[in-house]
Amino acid sequence: MHPLFHPLFTQFIMYFNKHQDYFECHEVLEEYWKELAPGDKTHPLTAWILLSTGMYHWRRGNMNGALRTLENSQTRVLLNVESIFFEGIQLQMVIEHLNHSIELIRDKQPFQSFTIPISSPELVTIINQQPQPIPVTGDHLIHKHMLRDRSEILKAREEKRRNRH
């Protein structure tokens, strides 16, 4: 199976293009990255993770975080242009979208979404066939990291802290 056909990657594209749920984009792709290359900060999947994180920051008005994160995404894309993780994607258009977004953020312009253009008909079919989540809207979409149930995260942090002592 081509790595872009992996269910976590297709979910990433669906969340990015259809729902603009950049927080979920980050969550599903981070899980995939941890399966394939945990700790490898230059892996091509990190470019996609940083892209969604930058978009999340920008929409929330965190211009400094958005700029820094999208610039890091851009760097990782350019480091990995020949990667299999960009096949089936119109990468030049993604780079243009990234450049344009970075310019807008530098000019303190309001958030503007874009879609990741896909050139692989098979990838489009796979994305369109997967179950669609109920879209999240409003504050729950924009401030998702603050409004979600964090009990499991806090529990894991506490356990990690205890194990250090």
C-alpha positions, 0 to 999 in steps of 0.5 A: 500500500502506498503510504498516502493511502494509509487510513491516518493520512487519508483522514488527515486530508479529509480533516484538512480539505473538507472540515478545516479541522487542523487540530484533528489533522495534527492528531491523526498525522502525529499518530501515523508519524509515531508509527513510522519514524518517531523522533525523526523531526525531518521526516516528510510527515512532519511537514504536513503536521506543521502545516496543520498546526500553523493553520490552527495557530493562524485561525486562532490569531496566534500570528507568531506561532503560525508564522514560525510553524508554517516556515518550519513546514515549508523548510521540511517540504523543501528538504523532502521534495522527492519523498513518496509522502508527496506523491499524488499531491500537487506539491508545487501548489502546496508550496505556493499556498504555503508561501502565500499564507506566510506572506499574509501572516507577515502582513498581519492579514486574517486567516485564509484556508486553502485545500491540499490539491490532490493529483492521484484519482485513487487517493481522491476515491479513498478519501471520499469513501471513508466515513465522514465525522460530524463536523465541528464548528465555531469555538469547538473548532477554533479552540479545540485544544482548550475545550477537549477532555484532557483527563487522559493527557493529564493522567499520562503526564502524572504517571510519567512524572511519578516514574521519574522519581 
